[in-house]
């Protein structure tokens, strides 16, 4: 069965400073439990803010490291979910459910892509 990576993107500059509400975290926990029981969710996690991250870049035969925050980025990856679904349509249905549990003041985008197996 194919796997899909859902990259959860947020506008870090306009995200609620206090983070997710307790109600959102409860809904997220319930959905995670449902997805796990359905055998769809293989792994998921949120990420710390870009201020605590480092970019590693390979260009022209040289490595460079840049510490965050990365203020030039409009959207940043705020988390991910690794899904196992019968097809992309099913992966998208679960992703839409994840987005719809958020309160209206959140702006969240998920990019869903199939994982290519080696």
N, C-alpha and C positions, 0 to 999 in steps of 0.2 A: 504494500500500500504506500502511495507517495507521501512524502513529508513536505510541509510548507513552513517557511519562516515568516511570521508576522512581525514586522519591525514597527514598533509603536513610537510614533513621532509626536512630540509636543512642542509648543512655542514656549521655550523655557523662560523667556523674558516676561510673558504674560500669564504664566501658570500661577495658580493660587499659592501665595507665599507659605501658607500653612500646610500645603500638600493636600493629598486626598482626604476627604471627610471620613469620619468613622462609618457613616452610612454607605459611602462608596466602597470602602474597604470590606464591609460586610457583604455587599452585593458581589464584589469581585471574588471574595472567598467562596460564596455559594456557586458562582459560575465556574470557578476553577474546580471545585469539587464535582460538579455535574460533568464538566468536560473530561476530567480524569476518569470518572466512573464509566463514561462512554468510550474510553480508550482513544480519545482524540488528542488530548493534551499530553505531550511528552515532557515538556519543561517550560517554565515561564519565570520571569523575574523582572523587577524594576531596576533601573540604574541610578547611581548617584548623579548629582548635577555635573555639568561639564567643568565647573570650577575645580572639581576633584579629579578630572581626567587628563590624559596626555595623548596627543596625536603622534604617531610614529609614521614618518613618510620616507619612501624610497624614491629618489628622483636623480637622474643623471649619474647613477652609480654611487650615490651617497645617501646615508641615513640622516634624518633630522628629527628631533623631538621638540614638541611644543606643548607646554603646559596650558591647561584651560584657565579661565573660561574661554569659550569660543563664541564671542559676542557677534561675530559676523554671520553666524548661522541663524536663519529664521526659525527653522525647525531642527530639533535634535532628537536622537533616539533616546527615549525615556524608558524603554523596556522592550521585551520581546516575548514571543510565544512560539514554541516549536509544536506544530500540529501534525497529526497523522490522519489523513482523510482519504476517502475513496476517490475524490477528484477536487479540482480547484473550487467548483461551485460549493461543495460542502465546507471547505476551508473558509470560503468567503462568508457563508451563513454564520458560522461560529464567530468570525471576526466582527461581523455586523452586530451580533448580540453583545460582544464585549464593548464595542463603542457605545451602544445604546444604554448601558448601565451608568454612564457618566452623566453628571449634572450638566445643565445647559451652559454654564459659564466655562466649561472646559472646551478647548479646541484640540482635538486628537485626530491624527491621521495614522492609518495602518497601511503599510505596504506589504502585500502578501506575494511571496515568490516561492516557487517550487524549488526544493533542494535537489541539486544534481548529485547523484551518487557516483563515486569513483569507479 
